[in-house]
Amino acid sequence: MAENSGSVKSIYMALAANFIISLAKFAAAIVTKSGSMFAEAIHSLADSGNQGLLLLGLKKAKKPASIDFPLGHGKEIYFWSFLVAIILFSVGGVFSIYEGVHKLQHPEPLSSPLIAIGVLLFSIMLEGAAMWGCWKEVKKDARGRKVWTWFKESRRSELIVVFGEDFAALTGLTFALFAISLTLYTGNPVYDAAGSIVIGALLMVVAIFIGFEVKSLLIGQSVDLDVQKEMEEFLKNRDEIDDIFSLKTLQLGGDVMVAVKAKMAPMDSAEDLIKAINQCEIQLKEKYPQILWSFFEPDLK
């Protein structure tokens, strides 16, 4: 699970930024009575809790295999990532929309809107720093793919969640800044309430996308298809192997399970066959250290 070290760093950066931002936003929301600001404060607080859940998930995913869990607990990170998507949808999205509707029904003029604008600008800077740290990890994992392609194909659920949250946070901050600025310019609190509703809708959309991506990993996805093709080519080029009948992989968090069915080259004895298979497995794990479990079946067809 060494590849998750970058994800952990991104999560800690996002956690620190969101916690500081949430405190500033709550203070500004109380002073200014801004619905958009209050929605953003709830969003940042929810994000802080979400990042705590991701760290918990990564820790639990490292638990060793047991009789009840023979392939280990690597997929546990997918459960916690899916839970984060639910919290982002409910606590972040639904509550923000509720707050916006409430402000539309009971509009209140903003107090000290310049304070809200200052807090939002400060939050954008902190969130931008966290997003930049996450973006560097995304570029490493994307290996030249476009962001949307990476989002759909990546097997690193914790990085998908952090990236989605950071994207929603920066976009939401921009909407909140725009809404409060309009309210300040026009004196009409409806814009502030509308900003809260837009932020809520944005969070719900992001949460739904994250949820669907993590659902695929929960069900059981293979490794990245490009990596699987590389594994297959690596085995086909081995002198010990004449042909690959099938190569099945399963992503288990940061770990991978591989099952190979292959036609082996002619051997002098069963002992030579076993040694050849063991050598193939050793070399495959050296090239792809994420492989924790490998199952090799020699066959004739």
MARRO-712705 format. One line per 10 residues: number of its first residue (from 1); their letters; for each residue x, y, z of N, C-alpha, C. Coordinates in pm, whole numbers, plus 50000, padded with zeros to 5 digits. Example, Ala and Ser with C-alpha at 12.3 -4.5 7.8 and 13.67 -1.06 7.14 Angstrom:
2
1	AS	51319:49431:50780:51230:49550:50780:51320:49670:50780 ~ 51285:49775:50708:51367:49894:50714:51290:50003:50787
END
This chain:
301
1	MAENSGSVKS	50082:49881:50000:50000:50000:50000:50086:50125:50000 ~ 50206:50111:49949:50298:50224:49947:50245:50338:49862 ~ 50169:50305:49758:50120:50408:49668:50022:50503:49738 ~ 49970:50462:49855:49874:50545:49926:49940:50655:50009 ~ 50074:50657:50018:50141:50758:50099:50110:50898:50048 ~ 50106:50914:49915:50071:51044:49859:49928:51082:49889 ~ 49838:50984:49887:49698:51009:49919:49683:51053:50064 ~ 49757:50988:50155:49749:51024:50296:49793:51168:50317 ~ 49901:51207:50249:49948:51345:50260:49843:51443:50210 ~ 49777:51410:50099:49671:51496:50045:49554:51505:50141
11	IYMALAANFI	49520:51393:50207:49409:51394:50301:49441:51481:50421 ~ 49563:51470:50474:49601:51553:50589:49600:51702:50553 ~ 49648:51735:50433:49646:51875:50390:49502:51926:50381 ~ 49413:51845:50323:49274:51885:50309:49207:51896:50446 ~ 49239:51802:50537:49181:51804:50671:49219:51931:50746 ~ 49348:51965:50744:49394:52086:50814:49329:52211:50754 ~ 49326:52218:50621:49268:52335:50555:49120:52348:50587 ~ 49046:52238:50577:48900:52244:50598:48863:52275:50742 ~ 48941:52223:50838:48909:52251:50977:48929:52400:51009 ~ 49041:52456:50963:49066:52599:50985:48960:52683:50914
21	ISLAKFAAAI	48929:52643:50790:48829:52717:50712:48692:52711:50777 ~ 48654:52593:50830:48522:52580:50891:48505:52673:51011 ~ 48611:52686:51092:48604:52776:51207:48585:52921:51162 ~ 48661:52960:51061:48649:53097:51009:48512:53121:50950 ~ 48458:53024:50878:48327:53040:50814:48215:53047:50917 ~ 48221:52963:51020:48118:52968:51124:48116:53105:51194 ~ 48236:53155:51222:48245:53287:51286:48186:53394:51195 ~ 48220:53387:51065:48169:53485:50970:48018:53469:50950 ~ 47968:53345:50950:47824:53322:50932:47744:53380:51048 ~ 47797:53367:51171:47727:53421:51287:47723:53574:51281
31	VTKSGSMFAE	47836:53633:51241:47844:53781:51236:47759:53837:51122 ~ 47766:53774:51005:47702:53830:50886:47559:53780:50863 ~ 47520:53671:50927:47388:53608:50906:47369:53565:50759 ~ 47477:53522:50698:47474:53481:50558:47440:53333:50544 ~ 47338:53303:50464:47302:53164:50438:47410:53092:50358 ~ 47465:53160:50259:47572:53100:50179:47693:53067:50264 ~ 47726:53160:50355:47841:53138:50442:47815:53023:50538 ~ 47692:53014:50591:47659:52906:50682:47664:52771:50610 ~ 47613:52769:50487:47618:52646:50407:47762:52604:50383 ~ 47849:52702:50353:47990:52673:50331:48058:52623:50459
41	AIHSLADSGN	48017:52678:50575:48073:52634:50702:48037:52488:50729 ~ 47911:52453:50706:47868:52314:50723:47943:52223:50625 ~ 47960:52271:50502:48032:52193:50401:48175:52166:50447 ~ 48245:52268:50496:48384:52250:50538:48394:52159:50659 ~ 48299:52171:50753:48299:52085:50870:48274:51939:50830 ~ 48179:51919:50737:48152:51784:50687:48275:51727:50616 ~ 48344:51811:50539:48465:51765:50470:48572:51723:50570 ~ 48584:51797:50681:48682:51760:50784:48651:51622:50840 ~ 48523:51599:50870:48483:51466:50917:48506:51359:50813 ~ 48479:51392:50688:48499:51296:50580:48645:51254:50568
51	QGLLLLGLKK	48734:51352:50579:48876:51319:50567:48923:51234:50684 ~ 48863:51257:50801:48891:51170:50915:48847:51027:50888 ~ 48732:51010:50823:48684:50877:50788:48776:50809:50686 ~ 48827:50886:50591:48919:50828:50491:49048:50779:50558 ~ 49099:50857:50653:49220:50814:50725:49192:50687:50805 ~ 49074:50680:50866:49035:50560:50938:49026:50440:50843 ~ 48968:50464:50725:48955:50357:50626:49090:50306:50579 ~ 49184:50397:50554:49318:50356:50511:49388:50275:50620 ~ 49366:50312:50745:49427:50237:50856:49368:50097:50866 ~ 49235:50087:50857:49169:49957:50867:49203:49868:50748
61	AKKPASIDFP	49227:49929:50632:49259:49850:50513:49393:49778:50525 ~ 49477:49819:50620:49608:49757:50638:49604:49634:50729 ~ 49488:49605:50786:49478:49488:50874:49513:49361:50796 ~ 49585:49270:50858:49629:49149:50786:49514:49054:50756 ~ 49540:48962:50665:49440:48860:50630:49412:48770:50749 ~ 49293:48711:50748:49253:48620:50855:49169:48508:50795 ~ 49122:48417:50881:49037:48309:50832:48909:48364:50772 ~ 48850:48463:50839:48726:48522:50790:48748:48612:50669 ~ 48867:48672:50660:48898:48763:50549:49029:48716:50485 ~ 49022:48609:50406:49145:48548:50353:49224:48636:50257
71	LGHGKEIYFW	49158:48735:50195:49228:48825:50103:49262:48959:50168 ~ 49248:48964:50300:49281:49088:50370:49164:49186:50376 ~ 49193:49307:50420:49091:49409:50441:49108:49529:50348 ~ 49183:49511:50240:49214:49624:50152:49091:49696:50099 ~ 48983:49620:50071:48863:49682:50014:48785:49765:50115 ~ 48828:49763:50242:48756:49841:50343:48759:49990:50311 ~ 48864:50038:50247:48871:50179:50212:48756:50219:50121 ~ 48705:50124:50041:48593:50154:49952:48465:50181:50031 ~ 48445:50105:50139:48328:50127:50224:48330:50267:50283 ~ 48445:50306:50337:48454:50438:50400:48445:50549:50296
81	SFLVAIILFS	48496:50525:50179:48483:50625:50072:48337:50641:50030 ~ 48265:50530:50024:48123:50536:49989:48044:50608:50099 ~ 48082:50584:50225:48017:50653:50337:48040:50803:50328 ~ 48160:50843:50287:48190:50985:50270:48099:51047:50164 ~ 48077:50974:50055:47988:51025:49949:47846:51046:50003 ~ 47799:50955:50088:47665:50969:50147:47659:51091:50237 ~ 47763:51110:50319:47766:51226:50410:47772:51355:50330 ~ 47854:51355:50226:47865:51475:50142:47730:51510:50080 ~ 47656:51406:50039:47524:51426:49979:47424:51477:50081 ~ 47418:51412:50197:47315:51444:50296:47349:51566:50380
91	VGGVFSIYEG	47460:51558:50454:47497:51668:50543:47533:51793:50464 ~ 47615:51775:50360:47658:51892:50282:47551:51942:50189 ~ 47505:51855:50097:47413:51899:49993:47273:51930:50040 ~ 47210:51834:50107:47070:51852:50149:47057:51967:50248 ~ 47150:51973:50345:47139:52080:50446:47159:52217:50383 ~ 47252:52227:50288:47275:52358:50223:47151:52404:50146 ~ 47085:52311:50078:46962:52346:50006:46853:52387:50105 ~ 46842:52313:50215:46743:52348:50318:46768:52489:50372 ~ 46895:52518:50399:46929:52651:50453:46896:52759:50352 ~ 46921:52733:50223:46889:52831:50120:46740:52855:50107
101	VHKLQHPEPL	46661:52748:50110:46515:52762:50102:46463:52837:50224 ~ 46518:52805:50341:46477:52875:50463:46505:53024:50452 ~ 46621:53061:50399:46656:53203:50383:46568:53271:50279 ~ 46526:53197:50178:46433:53255:50081:46298:53286:50145 ~ 46252:53198:50233:46124:53217:50300:46131:53322:50410 ~ 46248:53333:50471:46266:53430:50580:46394:53510:50554 ~ 46393:53597:50455:46515:53671:50420:46560:53767:50531 ~ 46690:53773:50549:46750:53866:50645:46864:53941:50578 ~ 46874:54071:50604:46985:54146:50545:47119:54100:50604 ~ 47225:54107:50522:47356:54067:50568:47415:54174:50660
111	SSPLIAIGVL	47486:54128:50763:47561:54218:50849:47710:54202:50818 ~ 47779:54311:50801:47924:54309:50775:47961:54213:50662 ~ 47905:54231:50544:47935:54139:50433:48082:54139:50393 ~ 48153:54248:50420:48295:54252:50385:48374:54147:50464 ~ 48327:54118:50586:48392:54013:50666:48375:53878:50595 ~ 48254:53853:50545:48226:53728:50474:48314:53716:50350 ~ 48328:53826:50276:48409:53824:50155:48556:53797:50190 ~ 48604:53860:50297:48742:53837:50339:48766:53692:50379 ~ 48671:53633:50452:48684:53492:50493:48682:53400:50371 ~ 48596:53431:50275:48588:53348:50154:48718:53354:50074
121	LFSIMLEGAA	48776:53472:50063:48903:53485:49991:49014:53408:50063 ~ 49015:53416:50196:49111:53340:50276:49090:53190:50256 ~ 48964:53149:50253:48931:53006:50235:48973:52957:50097 ~ 48954:53041:49996:48993:53003:49860:49143:52979:49852 ~ 49221:53062:49921:49366:53044:49920:49406:52912:49988 ~ 49347:52883:50105:49380:52760:50176:49333:52637:50098 ~ 49211:52644:50047:49156:52532:49971:49235:52510:49842 ~ 49279:52620:49782:49359:52610:49660:49491:52539:49686 ~ 49551:52565:49804:49676:52497:49839:49653:52347:49857 ~ 49541:52311:49923:49507:52170:49941:49479:52103:49807
131	MWGCWKEVKK	49410:52176:49719:49377:52122:49587:49505:52100:49505 ~ 49599:52188:49519:49724:52175:49445:49799:52049:49488 ~ 49801:52022:49621:49865:51901:49670:49796:51777:49617 ~ 49663:51779:49614:49587:51666:49561:49610:51652:49411 ~ 49616:51763:49340:49632:51761:49195:49764:51696:49155 ~ 49869:51717:49233:49998:51655:49203:49989:51502:49212 ~ 49913:51453:49309:49893:51308:49321:49807:51255:49207 ~ 49706:51334:49169:49619:51292:49058:49700:51279:48930 ~ 49789:51374:48903:49871:51370:48781:49960:51246:48779 ~ 50014:51209:48896:50096:51088:48903:50013:50965:48869
141	DARGRKVWTW	49893:50958:48928:49808:50841:48909:49747:50838:48769 ~ 49725:50957:48710:49659:50963:48578:49748:50914:48466 ~ 49879:50930:48481:49976:50885:48379:49938:50934:48238 ~ 49913:51065:48230:49887:51126:48100:49742:51128:48057 ~ 49653:51062:48131:49512:51062:48094:49445:51194:48132 ~ 49337:51228:48063:49261:51347:48098:49195:51325:48234 ~ 49163:51435:48302:49111:51427:48438:48982:51345:48444 ~ 48890:51369:48350:48763:51297:48353:48785:51148:48329 ~ 48877:51115:48239:48910:50974:48214:48970:50911:48339 ~ 49062:50982:48403:49121:50932:48527:49014:50910:48633
151	FKESRRSELI	48922:51006:48648:48818:50997:48750:48734:50871:48730 ~ 48705:50837:48605:48621:50720:48576:48699:50589:48589 ~ 48833:50594:48567:48910:50471:48558:48998:50444:48680 ~ 49023:50545:48762:49114:50526:48876:49058:50425:48975 ~ 49149:50347:49036:49110:50250:49140:49141:50303:49279 ~ 49188:50424:49291:49224:50481:49422:49108:50567:49474 ~ 49019:50501:49545:48895:50567:49587:48921:50686:49678 ~ 49022:50674:49767:49048:50784:49859:49093:50909:49785 ~ 49168:50891:49675:49212:51005:49596:49096:51064:49516 ~ 49007:50978:49466:48887:51024:49397:48803:51112:49489
161	VVFGEDFAAL	48786:51066:49614:48704:51139:49710:48766:51275:49744 ~ 48895:51276:49774:48962:51401:49811:48958:51500:49694 ~ 48984:51450:49573:48980:51538:49456:48839:51593:49436 ~ 48737:51507:49448:48599:51553:49433:48560:51655:49537 ~ 48601:51630:49661:48570:51726:49769:48639:51859:49746 ~ 48767:51854:49709:48841:51980:49686:48781:52058:49570 ~ 48744:51987:49464:48681:52053:49350:48549:52118:49391 ~ 48466:52044:49466:48338:52099:49512:48360:52217:49605 ~ 48463:52208:49690:48489:52317:49784:48529:52445:49713 ~ 48622:52435:49618:48665:52555:49546:48552:52615:49464
171	TGLTFALFAI	48475:52529:49397:48362:52578:49317:48256:52640:49407 ~ 48229:52574:49521:48131:52627:49616:48172:52761:49674 ~ 48300:52775:49705:48351:52903:49756:48332:53015:49653 ~ 48355:52979:49527:48337:53078:49420:48192:53122:49410 ~ 48100:53025:49418:47957:53058:49414:47919:53145:49533 ~ 47969:53108:49653:47937:53185:49773:47988:53328:49763 ~ 48111:53343:49711:48168:53477:49694:48085:53560:49597 ~ 48043:53495:49488:47961:53563:49388:47826:53603:49447 ~ 47764:53511:49523:47632:53538:49580:47637:53651:49682 ~ 47736:53648:49768:47746:53752:49871:47782:53886:49808
181	SLTLYTGNPV	47866:53885:49706:47900:54010:49637:47777:54071:49571 ~ 47694:53986:49508:47570:54034:49449:47477:54092:49554 ~ 47469:54024:49669:47384:54073:49778:47435:54207:49829 ~ 47567:54220:49840:47626:54347:49884:47598:54457:49783 ~ 47606:54425:49655:47589:54525:49549:47443:54569:49536 ~ 47351:54471:49545:47209:54501:49522:47131:54527:49650 ~ 47184:54477:49763:47109:54488:49887:46997:54385:49898 ~ 46991:54292:49804:46884:54191:49802:46938:54058:49855 ~ 46887:54011:49973:46938:53887:50033:46899:53760:49957 ~ 46813:53773:49857:46772:53656:49777:46893:53592:49709
191	YDAAGSIVIG	46988:53674:49665:47106:53620:49598:47188:53532:49694 ~ 47195:53573:49819:47268:53494:49918:47200:53359:49939 ~ 47067:53360:49950:46992:53236:49967:47007:53145:49845 ~ 47001:53207:49727:47018:53129:49603:47157:53067:49597 ~ 47256:53138:49647:47392:53084:49650:47401:52958:49735 ~ 47330:52957:49848:47328:52839:49934:47265:52720:49862 ~ 47159:52744:49786:47092:52636:49712:47183:52581:49603 ~ 47251:52671:49531:47343:52627:49425:47457:52544:49484 ~ 47510:52587:49597:47618:52512:49663:47569:52372:49702 ~ 47447:52366:49756:47391:52237:49795:47375:52144:49675
201	ALLMVVAIFI	47324:52199:49566:47305:52118:49444:47440:52068:49392 ~ 47541:52155:49395:47675:52117:49351:47729:52000:49433 ~ 47714:52009:49565:47763:51903:49653:47692:51771:49625 ~ 47562:51777:49600:47487:51655:49572:47533:51590:49442 ~ 47558:51673:49340:47604:51620:49211:47740:51553:49227 ~ 47834:51621:49295:47967:51565:49316:47958:51435:49396 ~ 47873:51434:49500:47858:51315:49584:47804:51197:49503 ~ 47711:51224:49413:47654:51117:49330:47761:51058:49238 ~ 47842:51145:49176:47949:51096:49089:48050:51012:49167 ~ 48088:51061:49286:48183:50986:49369:48122:50851:49408
211	GFEVKSLLIG	47996:50854:49449:47928:50732:49492:47927:50625:49384 ~ 47897:50664:49260:47892:50567:49151:48030:50510:49120 ~ 48134:50595:49128:48268:50545:49102:48313:50446:49209 ~ 48284:50478:49335:48324:50390:49445:48242:50261:49444 ~ 48117:50270:49399:48031:50151:49393:48095:50042:49306 ~ 48154:50082:49195:48219:49984:49107:48332:49912:49180 ~ 48408:49985:49261:48517:49924:49336:48464:49835:49447 ~ 48353:49873:49507:48291:49790:49610:48247:49655:49553 ~ 48189:49659:49434:48142:49536:49370:48260:49446:49337 ~ 48369:49505:49290:48489:49428:49259:48541:49456:49120
221	QSVDLDVQKE	48629:49555:49107:48688:49590:48979:48826:49529:48963 ~ 48864:49513:48837:49001:49469:48809:49097:49584:48834 ~ 49225:49559:48817:49322:49669:48820:49299:49756:48697 ~ 49363:49869:48693:49358:49956:48576:49386:49872:48451 ~ 49302:49889:48348:49312:49803:48229:49449:49812:48161 ~ 49510:49930:48163:49644:49942:48105:49746:49859:48183 ~ 49732:49860:48315:49823:49780:48399:49800:49632:48375 ~ 49674:49592:48360:49644:49451:48335:49705:49405:48202 ~ 49697:49490:48099:49758:49456:47970:49909:49442:47984 ~ 49970:49529:48064:50114:49522:48087:50151:49390:48155
231	MEEFLKNRDE	50070:49350:48253:50094:49223:48322:50086:49105:48225 ~ 49984:49109:48138:49965:49001:48043:50082:48993:47945 ~ 50128:49108:47897:50241:49110:47805:50369:49060:47874 ~ 50385:49100:48000:50502:49056:48076:50506:48904:48086 ~ 50392:48843:48114:50386:48697:48128:50403:48627:47993 ~ 50342:48684:47889:50354:48623:47756:50498:48619:47707 ~ 50577:48716:47751:50716:48724:47707:50811:48637:47790 ~ 50756:48566:47889:50838:48478:47971:50871:48349:47894 ~ 50994:48302:47905:51033:48177:47838:50958:48057:47895 ~ 50918:48067:48021:50850:47954:48085:50707:47935:48036
241	IDDIFSLKTL	50651:48037:47967:50510:48034:47930:50495:48033:47778 ~ 50413:47941:47728:50383:47936:47585:50263:48024:47549 ~ 50164:48028:47638:50044:48106:47606:49969:48138:47736 ~ 49897:48251:47734:49812:48292:47847:49667:48269:47808 ~ 49599:48181:47881:49458:48156:47853:49368:48262:47919 ~ 49404:48301:48039:49327:48405:48107:49411:48471:48216 ~ 49384:48597:48238:49448:48672:48346:49339:48753:48415 ~ 49306:48716:48537:49203:48784:48615:49269:48862:48728 ~ 49227:48986:48746:49280:49067:48855:49166:49125:48936 ~ 49194:49155:49062:49096:49217:49150:49166:49321:49235
251	QLGGDVMVAV	49116:49443:49231:49174:49551:49310:49122:49543:49452 ~ 49214:49536:49547:49179:49525:49689:49237:49644:49764 ~ 49180:49762:49740:49239:49882:49798:49372:49909:49731 ~ 49478:49916:49811:49611:49936:49753:49676:49807:49708 ~ 49613:49693:49740:49667:49563:49703:49593:49505:49582 ~ 49652:49401:49524:49594:49339:49404:49601:49187:49415 ~ 49497:49120:49368:49497:48974:49354:49504:48942:49206 ~ 49588:48842:49170:49604:48801:49031:49582:48651:49020 ~ 49502:48609:48922:49483:48467:48893:49517:48442:48747 ~ 49611:48351:48722:49662:48326:48587:49633:48181:48548
261	KAKMAPMDSA	49586:48164:48426:49572:48030:48368:49655:48030:48240 ~ 49756:47943:48234:49853:47952:48124:49898:47814:48078 ~ 49939:47811:47952:50004:47693:47896:50154:47710:47914 ~ 50214:47620:47990:50356:47632:48019:50441:47568:47909 ~ 50561:47614:47897:50656:47551:47803:50687:47410:47851 ~ 50727:47321:47759:50758:47183:47799:50865:47178:47908 ~ 50839:47096:48010:50931:47080:48122:50971:46933:48134 ~ 51087:46909:48195:51137:46771:48211:51066:46697:48324 ~ 51015:46773:48423:50953:46708:48538:50851:46802:48602 ~ 50770:46744:48690:50673:46824:48764:50744:46926:48854
271	EDLIKAINQC	50860:46885:48906:50937:46977:48991:50984:47098:48912 ~ 51027:47076:48788:51068:47188:48702:50950:47280:48673 ~ 50833:47219:48653:50713:47298:48628:50681:47388:48746 ~ 50688:47332:48867:50659:47410:48988:50761:47524:49003 ~ 50888:47493:48979:50992:47598:48990:50968:47709:48888 ~ 50925:47673:48767:50899:47773:48663:50782:47864:48703 ~ 50677:47802:48756:50562:47881:48801:50602:47975:48914 ~ 50677:47923:49011:50721:48007:49123:50806:48123:49074 ~ 50891:48098:48977:50977:48204:48924:50894:48311:48855 ~ 50793:48269:48780:50703:48365:48714:50634:48454:48817
281	EIQLKEKYPQ	50586:48392:48925:50515:48467:49029:50610:48565:49099 ~ 50730:48520:49128:50828:48607:49194:50860:48728:49107 ~ 50888:48704:48979:50922:48814:48888:50804:48909:48869 ~ 50684:48853:48863:50565:48937:48845:50545:49028:48966 ~ 50566:48974:49086:50549:49055:49208:50660:49159:49221 ~ 50778:49127:49171:50887:49225:49175:50856:49343:49084 ~ 50798:49314:48968:50766:49421:48874:50642:49499:48918 ~ 50547:49428:48982:50423:49492:49029:50408:49463:49178 ~ 50475:49543:49262:50477:49516:49407:50339:49528:49473 ~ 50241:49585:49403:50107:49594:49461:50038:49458:49466
291	ILWSFFEPDL	50094:49357:49397:50034:49224:49398:50061:49158:49533 ~ 49954:49131:49606:49965:49065:49736:49936:48916:49724 ~ 49840:48881:49637:49801:48742:49620:49811:48705:49471 ~ 49869:48589:49443:49873:48541:49305:49841:48392:49303 ~ 49759:48353:49207:49720:48214:49190:49749:48174:49046 ~ 49825:48067:49029:49874:48029:48896:49829:47887:48865 ~ 49755:47873:48755:49705:47741:48714:49762:47704:48578 ~ 49847:47600:48572:49895:47552:48442:49787:47466:48376 ~ 49773:47480:48245:49668:47404:48175:49713:47383:48031 ~ 49634:47303:47959:49666:47276:47818:49571:47347:47725
301	K	49463:47402:47775:49367:47473:47690:49287:47572:47770
END
